[in-house]
Amino acid sequence: MGRARTLHALHRATPLVTAVALLSLLTACGDGADTTGAAQTPAGTSGRTTGPGTAITESPVTQSGGAAPRCHTSELRASIGRPSPGAGQRNFPIVLTNTADRTCTVRGYPGAAFVDSSGKQLGPDPKRSPDTPTTVTLTPGRSAWAGLSFASPEISGARTALPTALLVTPPDERDPLKVTWTAGEVPVAGNESSVRLTVVQPGTGG
């Protein structure tokens, strides 16, 4: 009688055991795969390999079209362009030309100083006009210019001197370029003797 009860109990438990086993099997089959059957890739990896133990680092994205480097004094030639007379004013374009074989940029105000034959500066440093600087890109052979102007000494009555050269320092540089000055006397002191400079802009100012 005890044996019959034991067999009956095992017979009733069999469907429950089978159901639990089936559920465990389905759960195990779901690990490592999504609902479409595609293999899961651990987060943070590229999924690319070339062999055991080899990791591939993805190349970083690089930005194209970056700004060209600044023009250095050694890469430029300075000259004085054709003067443009105004009402009681003398206006001259200071021209900077790229003589290098690479593209470079200039931005802001150049430095300028009139000097005599011994290299002594004549008059104070020029004043800067209230302009907004922009970056000028110079491919090889291209030019940028800045305006140099002062009141005609004959009208202003300022004291004058006759320079032999104009020293031009490109923006953000320290070494100047020497340009022979042939445009006569310049104001160095007294009434309306200020010399003014503008920011560089594309072209030759002609």
Helices and strands as residue ranges (DSSP letters): H 2-30, G 73-75, E 76-80, E 89-98, E 104-107, E 111-115, E 127-128, E 135-138, E 143-151, H 153-156, E 159-161, E 165-169, E 177-180, E 186-189, E 196-197, E 201-202
